[in-house]
C-alpha cells in the first residue's frame, strides 16, 4: 500500500511540474497571459497571435522556425480559439491534434480535440485541414467546420448557430 501511495505522490508531483512548465512556457515564446478568475486563459503573443484556451485545455506552444515566436500548437484535449494575422511568406501557423493538422495565414478559428475526434471551425478567413497521416485535405471558409475521427471522410459543413454559440461560450466569447 505504501508503494502505491508513494507512486501516486510522485505521479502527482510530475503532473504538477508539467502544468507549471506549461504555464511558464508562453512567456518564453513572446506571449503574455491574461487570466481573469474563472475565465478561459488568453495568450497574446508577439506578431499579433492571440490564443484563447478553454479551461482545462491541454496544449503546448511551439516555435518551429526558431525565431523566438510561437508559430504552432499541439492540442491534446479541449478547445483553443486562435487569431493569427496575415503575414507575407513564411510558415503557416498550425495546430496539431492526434487526428488533424490545421494551418492558416491570417484568420480566426477554433480547434476542439476530444478523445478520438477533432472538430475545427472557422470564424473568419480560411483554414486548410488535413489528417496527420495522409495527404487528403480540405479548406474551410468562414462559418464552416469539419469533424474528424481516425477513419471517416473530411466533410465540410456549415455549422448551426447553436453549435457555434456553445463552442464559443466554452471559450468565453
PyMOL commands that set and color helices and strands:
alter all, ss='L'
color gray80, all
select helices_A, chain A and resi 2-28+46-48+161-170
alter helices_A, ss='H'
color red, helices_A
select strands_A, chain A and resi 31-34+41-45+50-53+58-62+72-84+93-96+100-104+107-114+117-124+127-131+137-140+144-148+157-158
alter strands_A, ss='S'
color yellow, strands_A
deselect
rebuild
show_as cartoon
